[in-house]
């Protein structure tokens, strides 16, 4: 090893440009972070084009939804630049390219506020106003807080440690309440968008007229007979799938678990195919009971198989039994579809997952089961906090593990079964939503379960609205849109938690 190599390895923070990464790598990270901020604005522009009839009568609508896109972009800026870079040293782009932003003097994180101020100076410099930024630093101090961007390896070798999350009870409670208020506002806007967007675009005034001052016009009939039932069904299905996903991940202690892990979707699909093949049932209101029965049977078989031997179901035995039952039921479903092409034609419209074509009768059929499931989920959420410590610790604290797990499985069966029966096997809601909710609420299931329900409702309605916009005047099923959103998130979860190594 030469003297030059030794000096570069022992260089301390702030030693100069030797630790600085290549300009192309930094430019790539900046481009990725910029794309993250621009994406909501492009989506908002495309959405505004979908509700614009060219007459200029929807300026208020454009103001509302345009402001929402700007707020989303600003929120991503605060999270990516302020929280991720300020506390952890890495934005999304820098994380992908293994770069770290650190304090050049101390070698640690620069903090949320300093990271946002640093981004403001970077924007000025990118715009060619370097002199203005320099003069501003002279008069107000160095806004960059003597920060530098280095390779992740260099930062770790120098002792870089991300700031730990704030655990103060007052701050955590404030964050939860603020997040709850934000979810309510976003949920209201998404519901409004679901009522306004479709094959026939409508203004906010038309939607208000249909809801409160209906006179029987064509717009009133569209809103009342088609969009309100679809929106309300999407709300309860999203709530059911979000809560079911949180419960499944809690009971199995598996961060990649969803309704498909316990064989619930496979059971519903098999019974739907049997109903189509044997009884010629083709409408959702007819085979909804068969789908629910299939979910119930699959959950009983999985729970029973997982309890054989040791006398009680464990997270590992539940996952293994669910995988076995899923593979078996999928094979039986494919066998029926191979011998009955007519069943295949009817089944493929159900299995893709969609909110379209479901009337108010479907909503009223699944509502009692979802309400019962939500009540059981909320009642069992304190027990999940104890189970998360491990079965032995929970048992030593006096928790009835068997009862808590049975109540949880019953709640999951009711929620996932009713949602799957109503709209088909909609994937990724139960996987994505609990992780987003956990980032806001922490591991407390008393907050995590209701947060997951609200986020599930928002996500499924948002995906439904996106499906109506991207292929105008046609429509893309919500299951397909959620797959496009959920697949990258699945990869991100695996990479972040290092669950697998290729």
ChimeraX attribute file (.defattr): number of C-alpha atoms within 10 A of each C-alpha:
attribute: neighborCount
match mode: 1-to-1
recipient: residues
	/A:1	5
	/A:2	6
	/A:3	7
	/A:4	8
	/A:5	9
	/A:6	10
	/A:7	11
	/A:8	12
	/A:9	13
	/A:10	12
	/A:11	14
	/A:12	18
	/A:13	22
	/A:14	17
	/A:15	13
	/A:16	11
	/A:17	10
	/A:18	12
	/A:19	19
	/A:20	15
	/A:21	16
	/A:22	10
	/A:23	9
	/A:24	9
	/A:25	16
	/A:26	18
	/A:27	13
	/A:28	15
	/A:29	22
	/A:30	16
	/A:31	13
	/A:32	18
	/A:33	19
	/A:34	13
	/A:35	14
	/A:36	17
	/A:37	19
	/A:38	16
	/A:39	14
	/A:40	20
	/A:41	20
	/A:42	13
	/A:43	16
	/A:44	20
	/A:45	15
	/A:46	14
	/A:47	22
	/A:48	20
	/A:49	13
	/A:50	19
	/A:51	21
	/A:52	17
	/A:53	14
	/A:54	8
	/A:55	7
	/A:56	9
	/A:57	12
	/A:58	18
	/A:59	12
	/A:60	13
	/A:61	19
	/A:62	20
	/A:63	12
	/A:64	13
	/A:65	19
	/A:66	19
	/A:67	14
	/A:68	17
	/A:69	21
	/A:70	16
	/A:71	14
	/A:72	18
	/A:73	18
	/A:74	14
	/A:75	14
	/A:76	18
	/A:77	20
	/A:78	18
	/A:79	16
	/A:80	22
	/A:81	27
	/A:82	26
	/A:83	21
	/A:84	20
	/A:85	27
	/A:86	28
	/A:87	23
	/A:88	25
	/A:89	31
	/A:90	27
	/A:91	26
	/A:92	18
	/A:93	22
	/A:94	25
	/A:95	16
	/A:96	12
	/A:97	17
	/A:98	17
	/A:99	25
	/A:100	24
	/A:101	26
	/A:102	32
	/A:103	22
	/A:104	21
	/A:105	14
	/A:106	16
	/A:107	20
	/A:108	24
	/A:109	24
	/A:110	28
	/A:111	22
	/A:112	21
	/A:113	16
	/A:114	21
	/A:115	28
	/A:116	23
	/A:117	17
	/A:118	21
	/A:119	17
	/A:120	15
	/A:121	22
	/A:122	15
	/A:123	14
	/A:124	14
	/A:125	15
	/A:126	10
	/A:127	9
	/A:128	10
	/A:129	13
	/A:130	15
	/A:131	11
	/A:132	13
	/A:133	18
	/A:134	15
	/A:135	12
	/A:136	14
	/A:137	14
	/A:138	11
	/A:139	8
	/A:140	8
	/A:141	11
	/A:142	17
	/A:143	21
	/A:144	20
	/A:145	17
	/A:146	15
	/A:147	23
	/A:148	20
	/A:149	20
	/A:150	24
	/A:151	18
	/A:152	21
	/A:153	13
	/A:154	19
	/A:155	22
	/A:156	13
	/A:157	11
	/A:158	17
	/A:159	13
	/A:160	22
	/A:161	15
	/A:162	18
	/A:163	15
	/A:164	8
	/A:165	9
	/A:166	9
	/A:167	10
	/A:168	9
	/A:169	9
	/A:170	10
	/A:171	11
	/A:172	16
	/A:173	13
	/A:174	12
	/A:175	14
	/A:176	19
	/A:177	14
	/A:178	12
	/A:179	16
	/A:180	19
	/A:181	12
	/A:182	12
	/A:183	16
	/A:184	14
	/A:185	11
	/A:186	17
	/A:187	20
	/A:188	13
	/A:189	17
	/A:190	23
	/A:191	21
	/A:192	17
	/A:193	25
	/A:194	24
	/A:195	26
	/A:196	23
	/A:197	20
	/A:198	21
	/A:199	14
	/A:200	12
	/A:201	15
	/A:202	20
	/A:203	22
	/A:204	16
	/A:205	14
	/A:206	17
	/A:207	21
	/A:208	16
	/A:209	16
	/A:210	20
	/A:211	13
	/A:212	9
	/A:213	11
	/A:214	16
	/A:215	11
	/A:216	11
	/A:217	10
	/A:218	10
	/A:219	17
	/A:220	20
	/A:221	14
	/A:222	17
	/A:223	24
	/A:224	18
	/A:225	12
	/A:226	17
	/A:227	20
	/A:228	18
	/A:229	23
	/A:230	24
	/A:231	25
	/A:232	17
	/A:233	27
	/A:234	30
	/A:235	22
	/A:236	24
	/A:237	31
	/A:238	28
	/A:239	30
	/A:240	33
	/A:241	34
	/A:242	34
	/A:243	32
	/A:244	35
	/A:245	31
	/A:246	33
	/A:247	30
	/A:248	29
	/A:249	21
	/A:250	23
	/A:251	20
	/A:252	23
	/A:253	17
	/A:254	14
	/A:255	19
	/A:256	19
	/A:257	22
	/A:258	28
	/A:259	31
	/A:260	22
	/A:261	23
	/A:262	31
	/A:263	29
	/A:264	31
	/A:265	29
	/A:266	28
	/A:267	28
	/A:268	31
	/A:269	28
	/A:270	24
	/A:271	23
	/A:272	31
	/A:273	28
	/A:274	20
	/A:275	20
	/A:276	23
	/A:277	21
	/A:278	9
	/A:279	10
	/A:280	14
	/A:281	17
	/A:282	19
	/A:283	13
	/A:284	20
	/A:285	17
	/A:286	14
	/A:287	23
	/A:288	26
	/A:289	21
	/A:290	21
	/A:291	31
	/A:292	30
	/A:293	20
	/A:294	24
	/A:295	31
	/A:296	21
	/A:297	18
	/A:298	25
	/A:299	25
	/A:300	17
	/A:301	17
	/A:302	24
	/A:303	23
	/A:304	15
	/A:305	19
	/A:306	22
	/A:307	16
	/A:308	11
	/A:309	8
	/A:310	9
	/A:311	10
	/A:312	15
	/A:313	24
	/A:314	20
	/A:315	17
	/A:316	13
	/A:317	19
	/A:318	23
	/A:319	22
	/A:320	17
	/A:321	22
	/A:322	26
	/A:323	16
	/A:324	16
	/A:325	22
	/A:326	22
	/A:327	13
	/A:328	14
	/A:329	21
	/A:330	16
	/A:331	14
	/A:332	16
	/A:333	20
	/A:334	14
	/A:335	11
	/A:336	17
	/A:337	19
	/A:338	11
	/A:339	11
	/A:340	14
	/A:341	12
	/A:342	13
	/A:343	22
	/A:344	18
	/A:345	13
	/A:346	18
	/A:347	20
	/A:348	12
	/A:349	13
	/A:350	20
	/A:351	18
	/A:352	16
	/A:353	22
	/A:354	23
	/A:355	22
	/A:356	19
	/A:357	12
	/A:358	18
	/A:359	18
	/A:360	15
	/A:361	11
	/A:362	21
	/A:363	21
	/A:364	12
	/A:365	16
	/A:366	24
	/A:367	17
	/A:368	13
	/A:369	20
	/A:370	25
	/A:371	16
	/A:372	14
	/A:373	27
	/A:374	23
	/A:375	11
	/A:376	19
	/A:377	28
	/A:378	19
	/A:379	16
	/A:380	22
	/A:381	23
	/A:382	15
	/A:383	20
	/A:384	24
	/A:385	16
	/A:386	21
	/A:387	23
	/A:388	17
	/A:389	11
	/A:390	11
	/A:391	16
	/A:392	11
	/A:393	13
	/A:394	18
	/A:395	14
	/A:396	9
	/A:397	10
	/A:398	9
	/A:399	17
	/A:400	15
	/A:401	20
	/A:402	13
	/A:403	12
	/A:404	19
	/A:405	24
	/A:406	14
	/A:407	17
	/A:408	26
	/A:409	23
	/A:410	18
	/A:411	29
	/A:412	31
	/A:413	27
	/A:414	26
	/A:415	34
	/A:416	35
	/A:417	34
	/A:418	33
	/A:419	30
	/A:420	29
	/A:421	31
	/A:422	28
	/A:423	25
	/A:424	27
	/A:425	24
	/A:426	28
	/A:427	24
	/A:428	26
	/A:429	30
	/A:430	31
	/A:431	26
	/A:432	28
	/A:433	27
	/A:434	28
	/A:435	22
	/A:436	15
	/A:437	25
	/A:438	18
	/A:439	10
	/A:440	18
	/A:441	23
	/A:442	15
	/A:443	16
	/A:444	15
	/A:445	25
	/A:446	18
	/A:447	19
	/A:448	26
	/A:449	26
	/A:450	21
	/A:451	26
	/A:452	32
	/A:453	28
	/A:454	24
	/A:455	28
	/A:456	31
	/A:457	27
	/A:458	26
	/A:459	25
	/A:460	29
	/A:461	27
	/A:462	21
	/A:463	23
	/A:464	29
	/A:465	26
	/A:466	23
	/A:467	22
	/A:468	21
	/A:469	23
	/A:470	16
	/A:471	10
	/A:472	12
	/A:473	11
	/A:474	11
	/A:475	17
	/A:476	19
	/A:477	20
	/A:478	28
	/A:479	25
	/A:480	18
	/A:481	20
	/A:482	23
	/A:483	17
	/A:484	13
	/A:485	16
	/A:486	19
	/A:487	13
	/A:488	11
	/A:489	16
	/A:490	16
	/A:491	10
	/A:492	12
	/A:493	16
	/A:494	15
	/A:495	12
	/A:496	9
	/A:497	9
	/A:498	9
	/A:499	10
	/A:500	7
	/A:501	6
	/A:502	2
